[in-house]
Amino acid sequence: MKVKKTIAGAFAVLAVLATTACAQNSTFGGSSSSSSSSKVAIAVMYPETGQYAEYGKMFKQGLDLGVEQVNGKGGVKGKSIELKYYDTQSDPKQTAAIAPKIASDSSVVAVVGDYSSGASMAASPTFQQAGLVHYGFNNSAADFTSTGDHVWTPQYSQDDFQAQVADLVAEKAKKISAVYIENDWGKAAYAAFKKEALAKGIDIAYESSFLADSTDLSPILIPARDAHPDAIVHVGYGPDGALVINTLRDKLGYTGPFYGGQITNEYITTSGKNGEGTILMAPFTTDTTNPNAQKFVKDFRAKYKIDPGEFNQTSYAAIIDLAYGMNKTSPTRAGVQKALQTVTDFPCYVGNKTTFSFDQKTRRMSSTSFLKLQLKDGKFQVMN
């Protein structure tokens, strides 16, 4: 009797755990039902809610357009792609908790996302252990791919990007004040910028970090202004970039050049007139001359009736990349890995190149060209 009761109790616990797991999966936006054999599932970690929800919205637009187009052309080896969305708020704690659920779903052949490198890197070890490709299409932290050979990104490294930003700043400024977001990505990105800036002979008269959830940056921006710099440089995201420039212009009377912000509608609308003149670098703009990107812009406008931004483009390209690769290999976990290791002509949507391949040592796009942009009349335009 004791044995029977113990076994019955064990089954009861397992039933509760199974029910809880399904409830958690539903909470995070993932599908609790298994895919049919006619489907190829890709898991998406993204911020549907929280402070980075604007990026999640842009990601979903690009991802959904990519799936619509791939499936409209026959899918992958005759199978349709389906996306399983998981709302992480781009929080490392949440991605780490969600990763085992994704890895154990045998229908999932690859994972894309998250928005922040820190959130993605918290989940990467689980995917690496499961032999599941983690395609961090937005993750530019220099050490993002360090977890293992199943972690890939078509994104540029912040070491490369920030070095070019420093070169851009050096064209017009010899003395600057700099502020950067206080997280792993921000510290690494600023370190890369600072290294190149000092090498270029730029005098960094003042520097300070700030917390991502800051609402008043006056305490660090007053000394940044009072250092009398030729320009103020911001290394961070769109929401905090808008807070920086609005504080500088509206409260502190700073009228000099501003390098930073982000190429998003949120930054443009939140910064308003204060954002005009903002200078930054980016790999994509709607004024692109790249034929692949031009077609994407046309298709995006037709579907959503708005212009796409960089985050729409990167998420869209992630689906195109994976589908293109699997069509050359197979729609399996092993097939995705093999494609990233062997395919040399992935469609390219950034810079002027129309195809790209991966550097097998860094597991990044072999090279990326960046565009110098300035915000004019409510739109980031290529600088002459």
C-alpha positions, 0 to 999 in steps of 0.5 A: 500500500505504501508503494502504491501511494508513493507511486500515485503521489509521484504521478500527481506531482508530475501532472502538476509540473506538466500543467505548470510548464504549460501555463508558463509557456503560455505566459511567455507567448510560446505555443504549448502544442507540438508542430506537425511534420509539415512545419519547421519551428523557430523559437523567438526570444524578444521583449513583447513587454517591458522597457524594450517593447518598442524593439520587440514590436519592430522585431515581430514586424520583420520576422513575420514579413520574413516568414510570410515571404518564405512560406509564400515561396514554398517554405523550407524543403516544402515545409512551412516555417512557424515562429514560437514567440517567448516574451522575455522583456529582454531580461537575462533572468527570464531568458535563462529560465525560458531556454530549457523549455525551448531546448527541450522542444524537439520541433524547434530547429533554431532560436533567434533573439534576444534584443540585448546581448546580455539577455541572449548570452544568459540563454546561449549555454543551454542552447549550446549544450542542446546542439541548437543554433542560437542566431543572435541577429541583434547581438553585437557584444564582442564576446557574444559568440564565445559560448560555443560553436552553435552561437552565431550572429550576422551582427557586427562586433561593437569593437569594429562598430565603435571604432568607426564611430570614434573615427566619425566623431574625430572628424569634427571634435577634438574634445568631448564629453561621453555618457554610456549605459551601465550594463555589460553591453554598454561598458564593452561598447564604450571601452571600444569607443574610448580606445579608438577615440584616444588613439585618434587624439580625442580629449575625453574631458568628462565621462560617466555611466548611467543606469538603464532605468534612470529618469533624471540624468541632470547630475551627470549631464551638467558636468558633461556640459560644463566641460565645454566639449566640442561634442557630447557622445552617447553610447546606449539605446533609443529611450535613454538617448532621447532622455539624454538629448532632451535633458541637454537641450531643454534643461541645460541649454546645450546647443552643440553637436550630439552623437548617439541616439538610435535609428528608431521611430521611438528615438525620433518621436521622443526626442522631437525637435531636440533630436534634429542634427543627431549624428550616428552610424548604422548599417542600414537606411531606407535610402539604401542603394543595396538592391536586396535592401531596396526590395525589403523596404518596398515590401515592408512599406506595402505590408505595414504602410510605414518605413522600416528601421534597422531593427525591422531589417535585421529581424527580417534578414534572420528568417531569410538567412536561416531559410536560405541555409536550410534549403541548401542543407535540411530543416533540422538542428544539424542542418541549420548548423551545417548551413552556417558553416558551409553556405557562402552566399547568404543574401546581404541587406546591409552596406553595398554587398549583396551576399555574405558568408560567416567568419568561421572563427568569430561566427559573425558576418565576415565584414560590414560597412557602416553608413554615416547618418544625420537626423534631418526633418524627422528622418535619418539621412546619409551624410555627404 
